[in-house]
Amino acid sequence: KAVVSTQSGHYGRDYSLEVSYFRSSYDDKLLNTLWKQYRINTLSSNSQSTNQSYVSNQIQDLSCKLSKLQEHQTHREECSKIAKDGTKTAIEALGGIMSGMFKDKVFNVKS
């Protein structure tokens, strides 16, 4: 640090640098088109159907873990982890349902 501080009087001080970039009218058109398409895709997507296989796999995994839990005596930590995983899966599924309901209300469309 001593070497750096003796070589630079600005060591440890913040100062602003001017930043500029070039953006043509073609760039504006392209970015606007991409943004509109992104918004349309986001608003028209149905998170319930998109995440259906993920949630199904999570539930199947929880089912396997619960079956093993019934067959063998397990530690309390394992039971706690299964409960946390189940809660996480339920919250994710509810988030998808709530998102669909919100879109239905805002856009008056059933998804």
C-alpha positions as CSV (number, residue, x, y, z in Angstrom):
1,K,0.0,0.0,0.0
2,A,2.8,2.4,0.8
3,V,4.2,2.1,-2.8
4,V,0.8,2.7,-4.3
5,S,0.0,5.7,-2.1
6,T,3.4,7.3,-2.9
7,Q,2.9,6.9,-6.6
8,S,-0.6,8.2,-6.8
9,G,-2.1,11.3,-5.2
10,H,-5.6,9.9,-5.9
11,Y,-5.2,6.6,-4.0
12,G,-8.3,5.9,-2.0
13,R,-10.3,8.8,-3.4
14,D,-13.4,8.5,-5.6
15,Y,-13.7,10.7,-8.7
16,S,-16.1,10.5,-11.6
17,L,-15.2,9.5,-15.1
18,E,-17.2,10.7,-18.1
19,V,-18.7,7.8,-20.0
20,S,-20.2,8.0,-23.4
21,Y,-21.4,5.6,-26.0
22,F,-22.7,5.7,-29.5
23,R,-26.3,4.6,-30.3
24,S,-27.8,5.0,-33.7
25,S,-31.4,5.3,-34.7
26,Y,-31.2,1.6,-35.9
27,D,-30.1,0.6,-32.4
28,D,-33.1,2.4,-30.9
29,K,-35.5,0.6,-33.3
30,L,-33.9,-2.7,-32.6
31,L,-34.0,-2.3,-28.8
32,N,-37.6,-1.1,-28.8
33,T,-38.6,-4.1,-30.9
34,L,-36.8,-6.5,-28.6
35,W,-38.3,-4.8,-25.5
36,K,-41.9,-5.0,-26.9
37,Q,-41.4,-8.7,-27.8
38,Y,-40.0,-9.4,-24.3
39,R,-42.9,-7.7,-22.7
40,I,-45.4,-9.6,-24.8
41,N,-43.8,-12.9,-24.1
42,T,-43.6,-12.2,-20.4
43,L,-47.2,-11.1,-20.1
44,S,-48.5,-13.9,-22.3
45,S,-46.6,-16.7,-20.6
46,N,-48.3,-19.0,-18.2
47,S,-46.0,-19.8,-15.3
48,Q,-48.2,-22.7,-14.2
49,S,-47.8,-24.6,-17.4
50,T,-44.1,-23.6,-17.8
51,N,-43.2,-24.9,-14.3
52,Q,-45.6,-27.8,-14.3
53,S,-42.9,-30.5,-14.9
54,Y,-40.6,-28.9,-12.3
55,V,-43.3,-28.8,-9.6
56,S,-44.3,-32.4,-10.5
57,N,-40.7,-33.6,-10.2
58,Q,-40.4,-31.8,-6.8
59,I,-43.6,-33.5,-5.5
60,Q,-42.4,-36.9,-6.8
61,D,-39.1,-36.3,-5.0
62,L,-40.9,-35.4,-1.8
63,S,-43.1,-38.5,-2.1
64,C,-40.0,-40.7,-2.4
65,K,-38.4,-39.1,0.6
66,L,-41.6,-39.6,2.7
67,S,-41.8,-43.3,1.6
68,K,-38.2,-43.8,2.8
69,L,-39.1,-42.0,6.0
70,Q,-41.9,-44.4,6.7
71,E,-39.6,-47.4,6.0
72,H,-36.7,-46.4,8.1
73,Q,-36.1,-44.5,11.3
74,T,-34.5,-41.2,10.3
75,H,-32.9,-38.4,12.2
76,R,-34.8,-35.3,13.1
77,E,-32.7,-33.2,10.8
78,E,-33.8,-35.3,7.8
79,C,-37.5,-34.8,8.7
80,S,-36.9,-31.1,9.1
81,K,-35.3,-30.9,5.6
82,I,-38.2,-32.8,4.0
83,A,-40.6,-30.4,5.7
84,K,-38.6,-27.4,4.4
85,D,-38.5,-28.8,0.9
86,G,-42.3,-29.4,0.9
87,T,-42.9,-25.8,2.1
88,K,-40.6,-24.5,-0.6
89,T,-42.5,-26.5,-3.3
90,A,-45.9,-25.3,-2.0
91,I,-44.8,-21.7,-2.0
92,E,-43.4,-21.9,-5.6
93,A,-46.7,-23.5,-6.8
94,L,-48.8,-20.9,-5.0
95,G,-46.6,-18.2,-6.6
96,G,-47.5,-19.5,-10.0
97,I,-51.2,-19.7,-9.2
98,M,-51.2,-16.1,-7.8
99,S,-49.3,-14.9,-10.9
100,G,-52.0,-16.4,-13.2
101,M,-54.8,-14.9,-11.1
102,F,-53.1,-11.5,-11.2
103,K,-52.8,-11.7,-15.0
104,D,-56.5,-12.8,-15.3
105,K,-57.6,-9.7,-13.3
106,V,-55.4,-7.2,-15.0
107,F,-56.0,-8.3,-18.5
108,N,-59.5,-9.8,-18.1
109,V,-58.3,-13.0,-19.8
110,K,-58.3,-16.6,-18.5
111,S,-54.8,-18.2,-18.8
